[in-house]
Amino acid sequence: MAADQDPSLIPGGGHADQEISATTPAIRDGWRSAVPDLRVDEVCGCGQCPSISLIADHSPASCGEGGRTVVTAFLDDALVILFVDGGVPSYLELAPLDDSTVYTEFPDASALEF
Ligand SMILES: [Zn+2]
């Protein structure tokens, strides 16, 4: 169970290759606008978090360049990590900060502090 708490164990392995500070509110708005086209591809299934991978209904293959961006948000007792690949959100991870903390679904977006 404790292995799930290791922040280095992010999907895809390795660490972010882009600075979080590179994002702007305009870029984030773009991500939000892509969300309605997304659906859940896979659920983590570890039982302690609601992490999901996302897949776009309309594949942005022609404009999918831009690499991976990672955005982290903080809750009182958990981290929320959004992976954006080529401008499209691809994975949403919720990582409790403590083994005793269990989330089964994502909190309301208004609770997040990006
Ligand atoms: Zn999990």
Residues whose N, C-alpha, C, O or C-beta is under 5 A from the ligand:
A	BS01	ZN	C44 G45 C46 C49 S51
